[in-house]
């Protein structure tokens, strides 16, 4: 293997019944290799698939409250939220205002802030409660736990 001008490299590739594949077109001079192009594409797809498999998927779990959610329901949903955050999923907590219950938006915000303070040791608030139409939404992401 050595450095060859383009025509000589093409001649070598043709002689070996292989392809001249440009590996790094931005380099000066451009880098090319004599190889089987179909095999090169197969290897590249295999590498991309392996990298995609290693990438972590972000899971978003949702918890829905009403503006007048009572304590028992709140505790039950809080336990589910704790489980989701421990499993490493992001949490989308929202209060859904039906009909004229929009007049209780302060109660909805208080409910979400209470959830944020209760889950403080497990997750951090990514987005504070924000009213969007008939929903008040808040996002929590899990805190990184140190593995031994």
N, CA, C and O of each residue as an XYZ file, in Angstrom:
592
protein
N       0.848     -1.181      0.000
C       0.000      0.000      0.000
C       0.885      1.233      0.000
O       1.921      1.281      0.662
N       0.455      2.216     -0.750
C       1.201      3.465     -0.810
C       0.300      4.574     -1.304
O      -0.910      4.389     -1.442
N       0.893      5.733     -1.573
C       0.154      6.878     -2.078
C       0.277      6.860     -3.597
O       1.381      6.864     -4.142
N      -0.879      6.841     -4.279
C      -0.908      6.785     -5.743
C      -1.773      7.908     -6.290
O      -2.723      8.345     -5.640
N      -1.434      8.380     -7.511
C      -2.356      9.317     -8.186
C      -3.658      8.595     -8.524
O      -3.703      7.365     -8.553
N      -4.705      9.358     -8.775
C      -6.041      8.809     -8.977
C      -6.089      7.754    -10.088
O      -6.682      6.692     -9.901
N      -5.474      8.034    -11.236
C      -5.545      7.087    -12.376
C      -4.860      5.764    -12.044
O      -5.365      4.690    -12.368
N      -3.704      5.860    -11.393
C      -2.985      4.637    -11.042
C      -3.786      3.847    -10.002
O      -3.847      2.619    -10.063
N      -4.397      4.554     -9.050
C      -5.210      3.895     -8.028
C      -6.396      3.195     -8.674
O      -6.733      2.074     -8.294
N      -7.040      3.849     -9.656
C      -8.162      3.222    -10.372
C      -7.702      1.987    -11.133
O      -8.409      0.981    -11.182
N      -6.527      2.066    -11.720
C      -5.979      0.926    -12.459
C      -5.713     -0.245    -11.518
O      -5.999     -1.394    -11.852
N      -5.163      0.052    -10.341
C      -4.886     -1.005     -9.348
C      -6.192     -1.653     -8.898
O      -6.277     -2.876     -8.788
N      -7.211     -0.828     -8.636
C      -8.504     -1.350     -8.195
C      -9.122     -2.231     -9.277
O      -9.671     -3.294     -8.987
N      -9.029     -1.782    -10.516
C      -9.598     -2.548    -11.636
C      -8.855     -3.876    -11.805
O      -9.461     -4.910    -12.085
N      -7.554     -3.829    -11.635
C      -6.714     -5.013    -11.776
C      -7.081     -6.081    -10.732
O      -7.072     -7.278    -11.023
N      -7.404     -5.623     -9.510
C      -7.758     -6.545     -8.434
C      -9.253     -6.867     -8.431
O      -9.722     -7.611     -7.568
N      -9.997     -6.321     -9.375
C     -11.451     -6.490     -9.485
C     -12.160     -6.041     -8.209
O     -13.088     -6.694     -7.729
N     -11.697     -4.905     -7.669
C     -12.294     -4.288     -6.495
C     -12.667     -2.847     -6.829
O     -12.484     -2.395     -7.960
N     -13.192     -2.130     -5.833
C     -13.602     -0.739     -6.035
C     -12.635      0.200     -5.334
O     -12.004     -0.166     -4.342
N     -12.526      1.429     -5.865
C     -11.747      2.468     -5.216
C     -12.731      3.321     -4.425
O     -13.513      4.074     -5.005
N     -12.690      3.200     -3.083
C     -13.663      3.863     -2.214
C     -13.001      5.058     -1.540
O     -11.935      4.933     -0.937
N     -13.650      6.228     -1.651
C     -13.143      7.443     -1.023
C     -13.535      7.415      0.458
O     -14.719      7.461      0.793
N     -12.543      7.339      1.332
C     -12.774      7.218      2.771
C     -12.935      8.592      3.401
O     -13.892      8.826      4.139
N     -12.014      9.501      3.121
C     -12.044     10.835      3.718
C     -11.906     11.890      2.616
O     -10.790     12.252      2.245
N     -13.026     12.383      2.096
C     -12.957     13.336      0.978
C     -12.442     14.722      1.380
O     -11.952     15.463      0.528
N     -12.544     15.081      2.658
C     -12.150     16.419      3.106
C     -10.652     16.527      3.386
O     -10.135     17.632      3.546
N      -9.955     15.401      3.446
C      -8.518     15.424      3.714
C      -7.772     15.952      2.491
O      -8.306     15.956      1.382
N      -6.527     16.398      2.706
C      -5.740     16.904      1.584
C      -4.449     16.117      1.519
O      -3.613     16.335      2.396
N      -4.202     15.244      0.594
C      -5.090     14.829     -0.500
C      -6.183     13.880      0.006
O      -6.040     13.282      1.072
N      -7.281     13.739     -0.765
C      -8.371     12.848     -0.333
C      -7.878     11.409     -0.145
O      -7.045     10.918     -0.906
N      -8.410     10.749      0.884
C      -7.991      9.382      1.200
C      -8.956      8.402      0.548
O     -10.171      8.506      0.718
N      -8.407      7.450     -0.199
C      -9.225      6.420     -0.848
C      -8.588      5.060     -0.574
O      -7.383      4.960     -0.339
N      -9.420      4.008     -0.609
C      -8.945      2.647     -0.349
C      -9.459      1.728     -1.438
O     -10.551      1.924     -1.973
N      -8.661      0.725     -1.760
C      -9.090     -0.295     -2.708
C      -9.757     -1.392     -1.884
O      -9.110     -2.064     -1.081
N     -11.083     -1.563     -2.101
C     -11.835     -2.563     -1.340
C     -13.130     -2.909     -2.073
O     -13.474     -2.302     -3.087
N     -13.830     -3.891     -1.537
C     -15.142     -4.259     -2.065
C     -16.157     -3.272     -1.483
O     -16.355     -3.234     -0.268
N     -16.803     -2.474     -2.341
C     -17.691     -1.412     -1.883
C     -18.905     -1.958     -1.143
O     -19.334     -1.373     -0.149
N     -19.464     -3.067     -1.612
C     -20.641     -3.647     -0.951
C     -20.285     -4.126      0.457
O     -21.082     -3.990      1.385
N     -19.092     -4.682      0.608
C     -18.641     -5.121      1.923
C     -18.439     -3.901      2.833
O     -18.753     -3.947      4.022
N     -17.916     -2.822      2.267
C     -17.715     -1.570      3.007
C     -19.054     -1.032      3.516
O     -19.161     -0.632      4.676
N     -20.073     -1.020      2.655
C     -21.405     -0.545      3.055
C     -21.995     -1.429      4.153
O     -22.595     -0.926      5.104
N     -21.823     -2.747      4.021
C     -22.325     -3.691      5.014
C     -21.681     -3.430      6.370
O     -22.372     -3.385      7.388
N     -20.362     -3.260      6.388
C     -19.638     -3.001      7.646
C     -20.096     -1.679      8.273
O     -20.249     -1.578      9.490
N     -20.311     -0.668      7.422
C     -20.736      0.636      7.918
C     -22.128      0.555      8.544
O     -22.370      1.139      9.600
N     -23.044     -0.170      7.893
C     -24.395     -0.354      8.444
C     -24.328     -1.093      9.774
O     -25.059     -0.764     10.708
N     -23.463     -2.081      9.858
C     -23.295     -2.864     11.073
C     -22.794     -1.977     12.218
O     -23.275     -2.084     13.346
N     -21.816     -1.094     11.920
C     -21.292     -0.166     12.923
C     -22.377      0.799     13.391
O     -22.531      1.038     14.589
N     -23.132      1.354     12.434
C     -24.198      2.299     12.775
C     -25.256      1.644     13.650
O     -25.761      2.257     14.591
N     -25.590      0.386     13.335
C     -26.596     -0.335     14.112
C     -26.107     -0.584     15.537
O     -26.877     -0.472     16.491
N     -24.836     -0.918     15.677
C     -24.259     -1.154     17.007
C     -24.261      0.135     17.832
O     -24.558      0.104     19.027
N     -23.933      1.257     17.210
C     -23.946      2.536     17.916
C     -25.363      2.920     18.330
O     -25.579      3.449     19.420
N     -26.324      2.649     17.452
C     -27.721      2.967     17.748
C     -28.237      2.116     18.907
O     -29.022      2.593     19.726
N     -27.801      0.864     18.978
C     -28.231     -0.020     20.064
C     -27.668      0.441     21.402
O     -28.306      0.262     22.439
N     -26.467      1.037     21.383
C     -25.854      1.500     22.621
C     -26.460      2.801     23.116
O     -26.382      3.108     24.306
N     -27.062      3.569     22.218
C     -27.651      4.854     22.607
C     -28.821      4.612     23.565
O     -29.616      3.692     23.372
N     -28.909      5.443     24.589
C     -29.963      5.251     25.579
C     -31.253      5.911     25.112
O     -31.242      7.009     24.556
N     -32.338      5.236     25.344
C     -33.655      5.755     25.009
C     -34.200      6.509     26.216
O     -34.179      5.997     27.335
N     -34.680      7.710     25.989
C     -35.264      8.494     27.070
C     -36.748      8.137     27.167
O     -37.508      8.323     26.217
N     -37.138      7.628     28.319
C     -38.526      7.249     28.551
C     -39.197      8.364     29.337
O     -38.675      8.812     30.358
N     -40.356      8.811     28.859
C     -41.106      9.846     29.565
C     -42.405      9.235     30.069
O     -43.237      8.778     29.285
N     -42.567      9.234     31.383
C     -43.788      8.730     32.007
C     -44.661      9.919     32.395
O     -44.155     10.970     32.789
N     -45.971      9.744     32.280
C     -46.892     10.826     32.602
C     -47.732     10.488     33.825
O     -48.140      9.344     34.021
N     -47.983     11.502     34.639
C     -48.884     11.371     35.782
C     -49.868     12.518     35.697
O     -49.479     13.680     35.580
N     -51.154     12.181     35.758
C     -52.202     13.182     35.588
C     -52.927     13.430     36.909
O     -53.326     12.498     37.608
N     -53.082     14.689     37.221
C     -53.813     15.100     38.415
C     -54.995     15.962     38.002
O     -55.018     16.528     36.909
N     -55.974     16.053     38.892
C     -57.037     17.040     38.755
C     -56.717     18.168     39.724
O     -55.910     17.976     40.633
N     -57.322     19.332     39.560
C     -56.989     20.437     40.465
C     -57.400     20.158     41.909
O     -56.825     20.742     42.828
N     -58.380     19.282     42.131
C     -58.856     18.983     43.479
C     -58.541     17.548     43.885
O     -59.346     16.907     44.560
N     -57.374     17.035     43.478
C     -56.966     15.675     43.829
C     -56.795     15.569     45.337
O     -56.099     16.381     45.946
N     -57.440     14.555     45.948
C     -57.351     14.420     47.412
C     -56.046     13.737     47.824
O     -55.295     13.265     46.971
N     -55.781     13.684     49.112
C     -54.500     13.213     49.632
C     -54.193     11.760     49.296
O     -53.058     11.428     48.954
N     -55.199     10.889     49.392
C     -54.957      9.472     49.114
C     -54.528      9.268     47.666
O     -53.562      8.554     47.401
N     -55.238      9.890     46.731
C     -54.878      9.766     45.315
C     -53.497     10.376     45.054
O     -52.703      9.847     44.277
N     -53.235     11.498     45.720
C     -51.939     12.161     45.561
C     -50.812     11.235     46.015
O     -49.812     11.090     45.312
N     -50.961     10.615     47.170
C     -49.926      9.717     47.695
C     -49.694      8.528     46.768
O     -48.558      8.114     46.537
N     -50.793      7.987     46.243
C     -50.713      6.845     45.327
C     -49.930      7.237     44.069
O     -49.056      6.495     43.621
N     -50.244      8.389     43.513
C     -49.569      8.845     42.295
C     -48.125      9.243     42.589
O     -47.254      9.093     41.731
N     -47.868      9.745     43.785
C     -46.503     10.106     44.172
C     -45.625      8.857     44.251
O     -44.464      8.879     43.844
N     -46.199      7.751     44.786
C     -45.438      6.492     44.853
C     -45.088      6.004     43.448
O     -43.976      5.533     43.210
N     -46.040      6.119     42.519
C     -45.746      5.742     41.128
C     -44.651      6.628     40.547
O     -43.761      6.142     39.850
N     -44.714      7.924     40.831
C     -43.703      8.863     40.337
C     -42.323      8.503     40.885
O     -41.331      8.568     40.159
N     -42.257      8.120     42.170
C     -40.980      7.710     42.767
C     -40.410      6.503     42.035
O     -39.215      6.443     41.749
N     -41.283      5.541     41.736
C     -40.860      4.326     41.029
C     -40.315      4.683     39.642
O     -39.278      4.163     39.228
N     -41.015      5.569     38.927
C     -40.574      5.967     37.589
C     -39.204      6.642     37.632
O     -38.339      6.357     36.803
N     -39.012      7.533     38.596
C     -37.733      8.243     38.699
C     -36.605      7.302     39.102
O     -35.479      7.450     38.628
N     -36.898      6.327     39.978
C     -35.878      5.347     40.374
C     -35.463      4.478     39.190
O     -34.309      4.063     39.084
N     -36.435      4.204     38.290
C     -36.130      3.411     37.094
C     -35.378      4.211     36.036
O     -34.947      3.657     35.025
N     -35.220      5.533     36.273
C     -34.450      6.357     35.336
C     -35.270      7.019     34.257
O     -34.706      7.532     33.291
N     -36.589      7.026     34.387
C     -37.445      7.662     33.384
C     -37.701      9.116     33.762
O     -37.715      9.474     34.940
N     -37.904      9.947     32.739
C     -38.305     11.327     33.012
C     -39.781     11.311     33.376
O     -40.513     10.392     33.009
N     -40.207     12.330     34.093
C     -41.587     12.378     34.559
C     -42.257     13.660     34.080
O     -41.725     14.760     34.236
N     -43.428     13.489     33.497
C     -44.240     14.637     33.078
C     -45.492     14.606     33.953
O     -46.377     13.771     33.765
N     -45.548     15.520     34.901
C     -46.708     15.600     35.788
C     -47.568     16.755     35.302
O     -47.064     17.853     35.064
N     -48.865     16.508     35.155
C     -49.713     17.600     34.716
C     -51.060     17.577     35.402
O     -51.582     16.526     35.774
N     -51.605     18.770     35.556
C     -52.941     18.952     36.115
C     -53.834     19.317     34.943
O     -53.565     20.270     34.212
N     -54.904     18.544     34.775
C     -55.830     18.771     33.667
C     -57.078     19.470     34.199
O     -57.764     18.959     35.085
N     -57.353     20.633     33.649
C     -58.520     21.411     34.086
C     -59.676     21.142     33.135
O     -59.595     21.440     31.943
N     -60.777     20.561     33.684
C     -61.962     20.272     32.877
C     -63.007     21.357     33.110
O     -63.212     21.802     34.240
N     -63.653     21.771     32.056
C     -64.760     22.724     32.180
C     -64.356     23.999     32.875
O     -63.410     24.671     32.464
N     -65.073     24.330     33.925
C     -64.825     25.588     34.630
C     -63.809     25.436     35.757
O     -63.585     26.381     36.514
N     -63.195     24.267     35.880
C     -62.222     24.058     36.961
C     -60.949     24.879     36.742
O     -60.062     24.866     37.596
N     -60.839     25.593     35.617
C     -59.674     26.430     35.349
C     -59.526     27.529     36.407
O     -58.446     28.100     36.563
N     -60.609     27.824     37.132
C     -60.540     28.840     38.185
C     -59.665     28.370     39.348
O     -59.282     29.179     40.193
N     -59.342     27.067     39.403
C     -58.501     26.523     40.467
C     -57.043     26.370     40.029
O     -56.339     25.494     40.533
N     -56.582     27.208     39.099
C     -55.214     27.032     38.597
C     -54.153     27.209     39.681
O     -53.078     26.616     39.589
N     -54.435     28.014     40.705
C     -53.481     28.164     41.806
C     -53.349     26.842     42.559
O     -52.248     26.452     42.950
N     -54.486     26.146     42.764
C     -54.444     24.848     43.445
C     -53.631     23.839     42.632
O     -52.880     23.040     43.192
N     -53.788     23.884     41.313
C     -53.018     22.986     40.445
C     -51.531     23.240     40.557
O     -50.734     22.303     40.618
N     -51.156     24.519     40.585
C     -49.737     24.860     40.702
C     -49.187     24.438     42.061
O     -48.068     23.933     42.149
N     -49.965     24.642     43.113
C     -49.557     24.227     44.464
C     -49.339     22.716     44.504
O     -48.383     22.236     45.112
N     -50.239     21.966     43.849
C     -50.155     20.500     43.805
C     -48.861     20.061     43.121
O     -48.172     19.170     43.619
N     -48.524     20.677     41.989
C     -47.308     20.301     41.260
C     -46.042     20.687     42.037
O     -45.064     19.940     42.053
N     -46.070     21.840     42.669
C     -44.906     22.254     43.462
C     -44.718     21.353     44.688
O     -43.592     21.073     45.100
N     -45.842     20.903     45.262
C     -45.777     19.957     46.382
C     -45.141     18.640     45.926
O     -44.330     18.052     46.642
N     -45.517     18.186     44.727
C     -44.930     16.966     44.172
C     -43.430     17.160     43.965
O     -42.641     16.265     44.266
N     -43.039     18.314     43.456
C     -41.615     18.593     43.216
C     -40.821     18.555     44.516
O     -39.722     18.002     44.552
N     -41.368     19.139     45.590
C     -40.643     19.129     46.861
C     -40.609     17.729     47.474
O     -39.622     17.353     48.105
N     -41.697     16.946     47.290
C     -41.714     15.580     47.823
C     -40.720     14.668     47.101
O     -40.184     13.735     47.698
N     -40.477     14.938     45.815
C     -39.576     14.092     45.020
C     -38.191     14.721     44.859
O     -37.426     14.326     43.979
N     -37.873     15.688     45.699
C     -36.631     16.448     45.587
C     -35.377     15.573     45.622
O     -34.423     15.832     44.889
N     -35.373     14.533     46.476
C     -34.171     13.696     46.593
C     -34.031     12.715     45.425
O     -32.936     12.203     45.192
N     -35.101     12.445     44.692
C     -35.043     11.502     43.564
C     -34.864     12.177     42.216
O     -34.217     11.625     41.326
N     -35.435     13.368     42.055
C     -35.367     14.031     40.766
C     -35.327     15.537     40.900
O     -35.707     16.106     41.924
N     -34.855     16.165     39.839
C     -34.809     17.626     39.845
C     -35.804     18.169     38.823
O     -36.081     17.525     37.811
N     -36.332     19.346     39.092
C     -37.328     19.961     38.220
C     -36.622     20.469     36.968
O     -35.697     21.278     37.040
N     -37.081     19.975     35.816
C     -36.511     20.396     34.545
C     -37.265     21.613     34.016
O     -36.677     22.513     33.415
N     -38.577     21.623     34.250
C     -39.403     22.758     33.840
C     -40.435     23.018     34.926
O     -41.175     22.115     35.316
N     -40.483     24.227     35.402
C     -41.442     24.604     36.443
C     -42.862     24.535     35.871
O     -43.036     24.557     34.652
N     -43.888     24.452     36.747
C     -45.261     24.365     36.254
C     -45.595     25.514     35.302
O     -45.358     26.685     35.597
N     -46.156     25.137     34.146
C     -46.473     26.115     33.112
C     -47.848     25.782     32.551
O     -48.119     24.630     32.209
N     -48.712     26.777     32.455
C     -50.075     26.573     31.962
C     -50.078     26.656     30.440
O     -49.646     27.649     29.856
N     -50.575     25.588     29.809
C     -50.698     25.531     28.352
C     -52.118     25.105     28.040
O     -52.436     23.917     28.101
N     -52.966     26.048     27.710
C     -54.360     25.726     27.429
C     -55.057     25.269     28.693
O     -55.146     26.025     29.661
N     -55.562     24.022     28.698
C     -56.261     23.483     29.870
C     -55.373     22.564     30.699
O     -55.865     21.838     31.562
N     -54.062     22.590     30.440
C     -53.112     21.752     31.172
C     -52.043     22.607     31.826
O     -51.566     23.580     31.243
N     -51.676     22.238     33.032
C     -50.514     22.835     33.681
C     -49.486     21.718     33.785
O     -49.729     20.705     34.441
N     -48.344     21.900     33.145
C     -47.355     20.830     33.013
C     -46.068     21.160     33.751
O     -45.644     22.314     33.818
N     -45.450     20.104     34.308
C     -44.152     20.228     34.965
C     -43.334     18.983     34.616
O     -43.864     17.872     34.623
N     -42.046     19.164     34.310
C     -41.167     18.046     33.979
C     -40.145     17.830     35.086
O     -39.572     18.781     35.617
N     -39.929     16.564     35.423
C     -38.896     16.170     36.397
C     -37.969     15.161     35.726
O     -38.420     14.280     34.995
N     -36.675     15.299     35.981
C     -35.739     14.303     35.456
C     -35.032     13.647     36.637
O     -34.796     14.294     37.657
N     -34.691     12.353     36.502
C     -34.071     11.640     37.618
C     -32.675     12.178     37.918
O     -31.943     12.581     37.014
N     -32.325     12.177     39.189
C     -30.968     12.563     39.577
C     -30.058     11.368     39.319
O     -30.468     10.217     39.471
N     -28.845     11.648     38.936
C     -27.876     10.573     38.682
C     -27.469      9.945     40.010
O     -27.045     10.633     40.939
N     -27.609      8.624     40.077
C     -27.198      7.920     41.294
C     -25.799      7.360     41.091
O     -25.491      6.828     40.025
N     -24.950      7.474     42.106
C     -23.580      6.984     42.010
C     -23.559      5.481     42.243
O     -24.001      4.988     43.280
N     -23.028      4.757     41.243
C     -22.942      3.292     41.379
C     -21.635      2.925     42.065
O     -20.610      3.577     41.866
N     -21.685      1.870     42.876
C     -20.510      1.442     43.651
C     -19.613      0.584     42.810
O     -18.573      0.126     43.284
